[in-house]
Amino acid sequence: MAEESQTSEQILQAHAHDEHHGHPDMEEVRTFGFWIYLMTDVIIFGTFFATYIVLQQNTDGGPGPADLFQMGGIITSTFILLASSYTCGLALLSMHKHNVKGLISWLAVTAGLGAIFIGMEIAEFNHLVHEGATIGTSAFLSAFFTLVGTHGLHVLFGLVWMIALIIQLAKRGITPVTKRKVNVISLFWHFLDVVWIFVFTVVYLMGVS
């Protein structure tokens, strides 16, 4: 009896040892990897912001921010992107309630708002080019197109990623894998909104003031 009890205790200790020294949760590892990627994005955008601040007065005698920026459309696009951050949060709430239909619906709304934002940004760039303000016109415009264009490319990447995730959710539902992906895309989308608030303030508001 004592031998049996000792054997059971050894099994429990071995099991606890295995849990302590076992393999890490791969979903947590992937999430940590995304955080590392996000930190590199912070460095990239920080560099672009610093470059823009240094070069914003270097118009080479050409048009400056006050001459080019149409604040009505920019304010509208800002509200649209901020609204998409709110709907992305609603998608996350639906996931926590295990509401697959609500999750997919709010992600779709978020993607739709993001697509409208991208469309308005393309229209803005098209207007600037027709005004003769291209990326090669001056150092100011080179820095502007690089900073704002990089943010736009990130939003476009997020849209493609979100659409692919919606398709995966429709097929598989909420699983540990899709749950991690929704958390990550939500974090990415909120990050882009924060970056845009800085763009709106530093590039547009300060530019026309």
HELIX and SHEET records of a PDB file:
HELIX    1   1 ALA A    2  HIS A   20  1                                  19    
HELIX    2   2 MET A   26  LEU A   55  1                                  30    
HELIX    3   3 PRO A   65  LEU A   68  1                                   4    
HELIX    4   4 MET A   71  HIS A   96  1                                  26    
HELIX    5   5 VAL A  100  HIS A  130  1                                  31    
HELIX    6   6 ALA A  139  ARG A  172  1                                  34    
HELIX    7   7 PRO A  176  VAL A  199  1                                  24    
HELIX    8   8 PHE A  200  LEU A  205  3                                   6    
HELIX    9   9 MET A  206  VAL A  208  1                                   3    
END                                                                             
